[in-house]
Amino acid sequence: MNKLVLSAALCGVFASFNAHAWGNDGHRAVGAIADQLLQGSSAGQRVKALLLPGESLEKISTWADCVKGTYCGPQNEEMQSYVAANPKHSEYHYTDLPFQVAHYHDHAVGTADDDIVQTLKQCILTLQGKDDAVSNPHRFTPRQALLILTHLAGDITQPLHVGAAYVDPRGNFVVPQTAAQVDAVNLFDARGGNNLLLDDLKLSSLSAQLIEAAPADDKPAAAPAPGAPARAPQTTRPFHSYWDTTVVNYVFRRMSVRTPQEFAQKVIAAQTVPTLPSGDPLSWPYAWADQALAVSKVAHQGVTAGALTRQTSRSGESYAVWALTVPDNYPVPSSTLAKTQLIQGGYQLAAVLKAIWP
C-alpha cells in the first residue's frame, strides 16, 4: 500500500504546537448540537441565565481557547481575571494517557491533577452548587464552569487530547509504565501528536481525490495586505493539528455543510444518537475519556513514525520530531471517526447539563 511519507529534510522550517482541539468549527459544531438539544428544557433555561445577551453554547464554545492568547481579539476583563486566577489553564484541556491503554485511572501515567477529566469533574460539581475548597479548588464561578465545561466537552472527544503517543528514538510507539521512563532520551512524549509530522502537501493532494470539494463560498477571498510578504506554503502538519482542524474540514466537505449550525441540524435530523453514560454525572468524564481512548487506538491504526530527527524553534530550542506515515486513504476513515466524535461531544454536553439541571 502506498503511504504518505515525510522526509525529515522537509521538516526543518515548520513547527506548530497547536494546543487546541477541533478548532473553531469543531467546537462550535459541538455547542450548536447542544443548543438545539436543550431547547425548551429546564437545563436550557439555566444555561441561558448564565449566558450574556446574544451568547449561546455555540458562541462560547471557543472561549477557553481564546483566553490562551489574543488571536480571538483583545482579552476582556472577564478573560483577564480568569487567566490571572488560573495560571495553568492551558493544561485543563487534555490528558496524555498512552493511546494503547483501555481506561483512565487517577494518577496513571500521563494524567495530572489539573487535566481534562479532573477539570470536567470540578465544572460539574460547581454547576451542581458545590463550592468548597475540595470540590472547587480553582474557585470557578458558575459562569466560568459553564464556559469551561462547554469547551472541554468538545476537547475530550478529540482522540489525541486523551490518547497520546509515546515514542522511542527509532519511532516505535511504546507504553511507559512510570512517568520517570519518559526521559526525552530513551522515551519521548510526542506531545499529543504535535511532534509527529505529516506531509501536508501530499495529504492535501490525496484528500482532493478522496473527498468532494467544499461547497462554494459566496464571499470573495480576502486580498493580502499591501506590502505583506508572501507566505511560503505549509509543507508539514503536526498530527495533532490534522485532528484539530483538517479532519473537521473533511467532515464538513463530506456532509456538504458550511457552518456548525448546518452540521448540527443535519446530524440531529438524522437521529444519530450516540451511546451515553448513565448514573452519577460526576463519573461521566471517566467514561468520556475511555470512549476517546478507544477512538484514539483507531486513529493510530496503520500509522507509523520514522526515526527521531531534530528541529530548532524560532527561539533556538532544539526538539525531537518524527516523520509520520499514514495509510493513503487516511482522510476517509479519519473523517468518519471525527464526525462520530463531534456528534458524541454535542450529545454529551447536552446530556450532562440536563443531568445537572433536570
C-alpha positions in Angstrom: 0.0 0.0 0.0 1.3 3.5 -0.8 1.9 5.6 2.2 2.3 9.3 3.0 5.9 9.5 4.0 7.5 12.7 5.1 11.2 13.2 4.6 12.8 14.7 7.6 14.6 17.2 5.4 11.2 18.8 4.7 10.5 19.4 8.4 13.2 22.0 9.2 11.3 25.2 8.7 8.0 24.4 10.2 6.8 23.8 13.7 3.3 24.3 15.0 2.4 23.5 18.6 -1.4 23.8 18.4 -2.9 23.0 21.7 -6.5 23.4 20.7 -9.0 20.6 19.9 -11.3 20.7 16.9 -10.6 24.3 16.1 -13.3 26.9 15.7 -15.7 25.0 13.5 -15.4 21.7 15.5 -16.1 23.3 18.9 -18.9 25.4 17.5 -20.5 22.3 16.0 -20.5 20.6 19.4 -22.0 23.7 21.0 -24.6 24.0 18.2 -25.8 20.4 18.7 -26.2 21.0 22.4 -28.0 24.3 21.8 -30.6 22.6 19.7 -31.0 19.6 22.1 -31.6 21.9 25.1 -34.3 24.0 23.5 -37.4 24.1 25.8 -35.7 22.2 28.7 -35.0 23.3 32.3 -31.3 23.0 31.6 -31.7 25.3 28.6 -33.2 27.9 30.9 -30.4 27.5 33.5 -27.8 27.8 30.7 -29.4 31.0 29.4 -29.4 32.5 32.9 -25.5 32.2 32.9 -25.0 33.5 29.4 -24.8 37.1 28.3 -27.3 38.5 25.8 -26.6 37.2 22.4 -24.5 34.3 23.7 -25.2 30.6 23.1 -23.2 27.4 23.8 -22.1 27.5 20.2 -20.7 31.0 20.6 -19.0 30.4 23.9 -17.6 27.1 22.9 -14.2 28.6 21.9 -13.9 30.9 24.9 -11.5 28.6 26.8 -9.1 28.6 23.8 -9.4 32.3 23.2 -8.1 33.0 26.8 -4.8 31.4 25.8 -3.8 34.5 23.8 -5.1 37.4 21.7 -5.8 35.5 18.4 -9.6 35.9 19.0 -9.1 39.6 19.7 -8.1 41.6 22.8 -8.9 39.9 26.1 -11.7 41.5 28.0 -11.8 41.9 31.8 -13.5 38.6 32.4 -10.8 36.7 30.4 -8.0 38.6 32.2 -9.5 37.8 35.6 -9.8 34.1 34.7 -6.3 33.8 33.4 -4.9 35.5 36.5 -6.7 33.1 38.8 -5.8 30.0 36.6 -2.1 30.2 35.6 -2.2 26.5 34.4 -5.5 26.9 32.5 -3.9 25.6 29.2 -3.3 22.3 31.0 -7.0 21.8 31.6 -7.7 20.8 28.0 -6.1 17.3 27.7 -4.7 14.3 29.4 -1.8 12.2 28.0 -2.6 8.6 28.5 -0.7 6.2 26.2 -3.2 5.5 23.4 -2.7 1.7 23.8 -4.4 1.6 27.3 -8.1 1.0 27.8 -9.1 3.2 30.8 -8.4 6.4 32.5 -7.3 6.0 36.1 -6.5 8.7 38.6 -2.7 9.2 38.9 -1.9 6.9 36.0 1.0 7.8 33.6 0.0 10.8 31.6 -2.7 12.0 33.9 -2.5 15.1 36.1 -4.4 16.8 38.9 -5.4 19.6 36.5 -6.1 17.5 33.4 -9.2 17.4 31.4 -11.0 14.7 33.4 -10.3 16.4 36.8 -11.3 19.8 35.5 -14.5 18.5 34.0 -15.4 17.0 37.4 -14.8 20.3 39.0 -17.0 22.1 36.5 -19.8 19.6 37.1 -19.6 20.0 40.9 -19.6 23.8 40.6 -22.7 23.8 38.5 -24.3 21.4 40.9 -23.8 24.1 43.6 -20.9 22.6 45.4 -18.4 25.4 46.2 -16.0 24.2 48.9 -12.2 24.0 48.5 -12.2 20.3 47.7 -15.0 20.5 45.1 -13.8 23.7 43.5 -10.1 24.3 44.2 -9.8 26.8 41.3 -12.7 28.8 42.6 -14.6 28.7 39.3 -17.8 30.8 39.3 -20.8 29.0 37.8 -20.5 31.0 34.6 -16.8 30.1 34.3 -17.7 26.4 35.0 -20.2 26.6 32.1 -17.7 28.2 29.8 -15.0 25.6 30.6 -17.4 22.6 30.6 -18.8 23.6 27.1 -15.3 23.7 25.7 -13.9 20.6 27.4 -16.9 18.5 26.4 -15.6 19.0 22.9 -11.9 18.6 23.8 -12.4 15.2 25.4 -13.9 13.8 22.2 -10.8 14.7 20.2 -8.9 11.4 20.4 -5.4 12.9 20.6 -6.5 15.0 23.6 -6.8 11.8 25.5 -4.8 9.1 23.8 -1.2 10.2 23.3 1.8 8.6 21.5 5.0 7.9 23.4 7.9 7.2 21.0 11.4 5.8 21.2 14.3 7.2 19.1 13.6 4.6 16.4 10.0 5.7 16.1 8.3 2.8 17.9 5.1 3.6 19.8 5.7 2.3 23.3 3.8 2.3 26.6 5.6 3.8 29.6 5.0 2.0 32.9 6.1 5.0 35.0 6.3 8.7 34.4 10.1 8.5 35.1 10.6 6.4 32.0 9.6 9.4 29.8 13.0 10.9 29.9 13.3 12.6 26.5 16.4 10.4 25.8 15.2 6.8 25.5 11.5 7.6 25.5 9.6 10.7 24.4 6.2 12.2 24.8 5.2 13.2 21.3 3.1 16.0 22.9 -0.3 14.8 21.8 0.9 14.3 18.2 2.4 17.8 17.9 5.9 16.3 17.2 4.6 13.8 14.7 4.7 15.4 11.3 2.7 14.7 8.2 3.5 15.7 4.6 0.7 18.3 4.3 1.1 18.9 0.6 0.8 15.3 -0.3 -2.1 14.8 2.2 -4.0 17.7 0.6 -3.4 16.3 -2.9 -4.8 12.9 -1.8 -7.7 14.4 0.1 -8.7 16.3 -3.1 -9.1 12.9 -4.8 -10.9 11.2 -2.0 -13.2 13.8 -0.6 -15.6 16.1 -2.5 -14.6 19.8 -2.6 -16.2 22.1 -0.1 -19.4 24.0 -1.2 -18.6 27.3 -3.0 -18.3 30.3 -0.7 -20.2 33.4 -1.8 -17.6 35.7 -0.2 -14.6 36.7 -2.2 -11.2 35.7 -0.9 -9.6 38.3 1.3 -6.8 40.2 -0.5 -3.4 40.2 1.2 -2.5 43.4 2.9 -0.5 45.8 0.7 3.2 45.2 1.1 2.7 42.0 3.1 5.4 39.3 2.4 4.3 36.2 0.5 3.7 33.3 2.8 5.5 30.0 1.9 3.2 27.1 1.5 3.0 24.9 4.6 4.8 21.6 3.8 4.2 19.7 7.0 1.4 19.4 9.5 1.5 18.0 13.1 -0.7 15.0 13.6 -2.4 16.9 16.4 -3.2 19.8 14.1 -4.6 17.4 11.5 -7.1 16.1 14.1 -7.9 19.6 15.4 -8.8 21.3 12.1 -8.0 19.4 8.9 -10.2 16.5 9.6 -13.2 18.7 10.6 -12.9 20.4 7.2 -13.1 16.9 5.6 -16.2 16.2 7.7 -18.0 19.4 6.5 -17.0 18.6 2.9 -18.3 15.1 3.1 -21.6 16.3 4.6 -21.9 19.3 2.2 -22.3 21.7 5.1 -20.6 25.1 5.5 -21.4 26.1 9.1 -21.6 24.4 12.5 -25.3 25.1 12.7 -25.9 23.3 9.4 -23.9 20.4 10.7 -25.9 20.3 13.9 -29.2 20.5 12.1 -28.2 17.7 9.8 -27.0 15.2 12.4 -30.0 15.8 14.7 -32.4 15.3 11.8 -30.6 12.0 11.1 -31.3 10.9 14.7 -27.7 9.7 15.0 -27.9 9.4 18.8 -24.6 8.1 20.4 -24.3 5.8 23.4 -24.1 8.0 26.5 -23.2 7.1 30.1 -25.8 6.9 32.9 -25.7 7.2 36.7 -23.8 9.9 38.6 -22.7 12.6 36.1 -19.5 13.1 38.2 -18.4 9.7 36.8 -19.1 10.7 33.2 -15.7 12.4 32.4 -14.1 9.0 33.1 -16.5 7.3 30.6 -15.9 10.0 28.1 -12.1 9.6 28.4 -12.4 5.8 27.9 -14.6 6.4 24.8 -12.0 8.7 23.4 -9.2 6.3 24.2 -10.9 3.6 22.2 -11.2 6.0 19.2 -7.5 7.1 19.6 -6.5 3.4 19.0 -8.3 3.5 15.7 -6.8 6.9 14.9 -3.3 5.4 15.2 -4.1 2.2 13.2 -1.7 1.9 10.2 0.2 5.0 11.4 4.0 4.6 11.8 6.8 7.0 12.7 10.3 7.2 11.3 13.5 7.7 13.3 13.9 10.7 15.5 15.3 13.9 13.9 15.6 17.3 15.5 14.3 20.7 14.6 15.1 24.1 16.1 12.3 26.5 17.2 12.3 30.2 16.5 13.6 30.7 20.0 16.6 28.5 19.3 15.3 25.5 21.3 16.1 22.0 19.8 13.3 19.4 20.0 12.6 15.9 18.6 10.3 15.2 15.7 9.3 12.1 13.8 8.2 11.8 10.2 4.7 10.2 10.2 3.4 7.7 7.7 -0.3 7.1 7.4 -2.4 4.9 5.0 -3.1 6.6 1.7 -6.8 6.6 2.3 -6.5 8.1 5.8 -8.7 11.2 5.2 -11.7 8.9 4.7 -11.7 6.8 7.9 -10.3 9.6 10.0 -13.1 12.0 8.9 -15.7 9.3 9.6 -14.3 9.0 13.1 -14.2 12.8 13.6 -17.9 13.1 12.6 -18.8 10.5 15.2 -16.8 12.3 17.8 -18.2 15.7 17.1 -21.7 14.2 17.4 -20.6 12.5 20.6 -19.4 15.8 22.1 -22.6 17.6 21.3 -24.9 15.0 22.8 -22.6 14.5 25.8 -22.7 18.2 26.6 -26.4 18.4 26.4 -26.8 15.2 28.5 -24.6 16.4 31.3 -26.3 19.8 31.5 -29.7 18.0 31.7 -28.3 15.7 34.4 -27.1 18.7 36.4 -30.4 20.6 35.9 -33.1 18.0 35.3 
